[in-house]
Amino acid sequence: MRIAIAQINCTLGDVAGNATRIFDSATRAIALGADVLITPELSLCGYPPEDLLLRDDFIAACDNALLELAQRIRGIAVVVGHPAGVRGRLHNAASVLMDGRVVGTYAKRDLPNYTVFDEERYFEPGDRPCVFDVAGGRLGVNICEDVWGPQGPRTARPAVPEVRDQDELRGQPSVAEAPRMARAAGAQALLVLNASPYHVNKLATRYDVVSARARETGMPIVFCNLVGGQDELVFDGASFVVDGAGKVTHQLPAFEEALTVIEIVDGVPVPGEVAPEQPLEAMVYKALCLGVRDYVGKNGFPGVLLGLSGGIDSALVACVAADALGPGKVRTVMMPSQYTARMSHEDAEALAANLNVRYTVLAIKPVFDRFLETLAGEFKDLPFDTTEENLQSRIRGTLLMALSNKYGSIVLTTGNKSEMATGYATLYGDMAGGFAVLKDISKTLVYRLCNWRNGQGRVIPERIITRPPSAELKPNQVDQDSLPPYEVLDAIMELYVEHDRGPQEIMRLGFARADVERVIRLLTMSEYKRRQAPVGVRITPRGFGKDWRYPITNRYRDKF
């Protein structure tokens, strides 16, 4: 039996385009001698469709596209993910298309409703297995969460200091019934359609979970995952196959489309190519590039522009943009004030030249002076403070948005997760834009990514990496005047935000009470800013996006 894995980049809502992509994959799979083609979860409509699923016309469009696609399929069995309405119930489904018709449909049994997932809002669970015959063998079908099993209790956390995310917890004991049902129905191998978004160390977690299911059932499992960016989510692909003992026999590359044919002989996958493991920095950088490329491309923007300050955050965003889109689609703008150091001018210009991107200088001092003149009566006898600092940032945001309006390019903001957490950002200033590339990247990770990128070809001037970070909004300003050291801030932020650790637990890990109080106070006060920030790439188990839903008006405070 030869099974083709179509790791494809589907565009949400482009039902006709996705159907064409699936058909083209089937055509290629036939040429490679495949008997079966498996596609990702909801491959026909894209994932996650969210409230599009509440529209009858959207469901009808998917139904029609599925039937039309089925009629075109000959010479191979194709497993397609799609929403399916059955007797007034909507399911997250996978249908087997063969010989011009739909020969079977499976409804996802376990519906995820945690972190970025809210499938219980839209779908109802299925209760029957789906097994079909092809090439002398019997294949079962599951969808993503079915191999993970029901969500464990939220309180079931490991003790401090061990920290693991909820996905890891959920992959622990054997609780998944759907694979067992497929096995009991006669399946000899299991095809699993997935839309599993990336976060750091996610692939290792998938290995643990899927291997456990294979060992429990004795079946090889083919794990086909979606690839591509969808708003804040990035799907890394990285599809793989395990044998009945849970050993990985095939591993597809991450963050790119791929089509691979694997062979199963006497119930055992014939070992094939295993893509090498990549360092965390490489995986995160590729996730950022894919997220930017698909957000810009799928939304039809002609290019991007960003403020290039001579600092490390904007340097990383410029690198990601140029690598993702090509230098011709990237415009950088240096907007110096009277507080901008000469080295910032020099380093920004050098970086732009190294990346071969367009570079423009628009001085903001004349505009700043006119604003101060206009406000002179209101600000009389009042000291220079964050008001004047934020005014400079807002002038820059206005200039960037003006260029965006005039040329159609989207503004990429350059703030990182550490700044988003503590409110070290200006509403309608450096937060003004359409896509926040570093929204889920801590400051310490920014440095690691810049060093990694320079290791692939030195483009970032070394002084950008080594100089103390500064917003340059007043004389002799550095970030650490207003914030704890970033290594301290980021560690506390990770524990509190990504792992739900309370202040007492964090302090028991050795962090000073003053630092913990300060970071959590700043984080709590800044929710109103985060709610107005642009969407950005998620690369951690919990980013400031769909899986962070704290109220703005909130008097609860952690107990110290």
C-alpha positions, 0 to 999 in steps of 0.5 A: 500500500502506497500512501501519499502525504499532501502537506499543503498550504491552504488559504482559509475561505478559498474553497475553489482554490483549495479544491484545485490544490487538493486535485493537483496533489492527487494528480502528482500522487497518482504519478508517483504510484500512490493508492491513497492521498491524505490531506490536512484537517479542514483542507477544503476550507482552511483552518480555523474557519471560526464564525464562517461556520455559522454561515449557511452559504459557507457550508453550502459552498464547501458541500458543493466543492466536495461533490465536484472534487469527488467527481473528478477523482479517479485512480486514487482514494483521497481523504479530504477534510471539510465541514459537514452538515449531517441531519442538522448537526455540523461536524469537523469531518473527513471524507474518502473520495474514490471512483468519482464519489464519496465512499465514507465520511468520518466526524471528529470525535474529540473537539478541542476547546482550549488555548487557541481552539474553540471547536465546541462553539461550532461542531458536534462530536461524531461517534462512529469510526470510519474504515475503508478498503484500498490496495488490499488493506484497511485504513482508519481515519482520525482527525487531530484531537482524536489522537490526543484524547479529551482535555485533562483537568486544568489544575493537573499541573506538574509541581514547581520547578518543572514546567511543561505546557498544557499540550504536554500534559494532555499527551500523557496517559492513554485516554484517546478512544478514537484510535481504538475504535478504528482498530476495533473496526478492522483498521490496519493503519491510521490516517490522521488529518491535522491542523496543529499550530506551531509553538516551540518544542511542539514536534517533540510533544506530537511524537510523544502523543502519536507514538503512544497511540501507535503502541496502544493500538499496534497500528502505524499512524500517518500524521498529515499536518497543515502548513502555512500562516493564518492570522496569528497562527502558523502551521508548521507541517512537519508531518510524519509517520510512526510504525506500530511500535511508535518509532518515527519512520518518516519526517517531512520538512517543517514550514514548507509544502511537501508531498511524500509517498510512503509504503506500508508492507505487511502492516509495517511502514518501509523506513524513508527520509527523516528531515533533520532536527533544527535548532529552536532559533531556526524553527522560530525564525522560519515560523516568523517568515512564514507568518509574515509571508502568508499574512501579506500574500493571502491578504493581497498587500503589495509589500511592507514598510517599517520604522528602522530605528537602529535598534535590535527589534526593528533590525530583526523585523527587517531581516524577517521581512526581507527573507520572507518577501524578498527585498523588493517588497520591503521599505524601511523608514528612519525617523530620527529626532534630536535624541537619536544617536549618530550610531543609530543613523549609521547602523540603520543605513548599514542594515538596509544596505546589507539587506538591499531594501529601500531606505528613507529618512524622514526627520521628525524634529520639525513636526515635534517642534510644531506639536510642542508649539501648539501645546505650549499653552496647555503644557506651560510650567509642566515638566518634560515627561512621558507625554513628550516621549510618546508624542515622538512615537505617535508622530512616527506612527502617523508618518508610517500610516500615511505611507501605508495609505498612499502606497498600500503596503502594510506597516509591520510593528516592531515591539516584542512580547516583553514590551507587550507584557509590561506596556513598554509601548505607545498606543497609536505610536510604535503599536500603530500598524497591521501586523506585529511580527515579534508580538510573541518573541521575548527580548532575550529571544530577539537577541538569540534570533539576531545572532542566529540570523547573522550566523546564516550570513552577517547582515545585522551590524554587531553594534546593534546587538551589543549596545544597550537597548534604548527607545531614544525618546530623551537624553541618555535613555536606556530600557533598563531605566524603566524595566527590570533586566530582560533576562529577569523580566522574560523569565517571570513573564514566561512563568506567569503568562505561558505557564499560569504560575502564581507569584508565590511559585515564581518567588520560590524559584529564586526571583526577588519579590520586588521584581515579581511584583513589578512585572506582574503589576505592569502586566496587569495594568497593560491589558488595555494596550494589548487589546488594541495591538495588531495581530502577530505571530504566535510561537509560544504555548500562550501568546497575547492573542486568541489564547490570552483572554483577560478582562480589561476592567479587572480588580483582581490582584495576585496575592504576594 
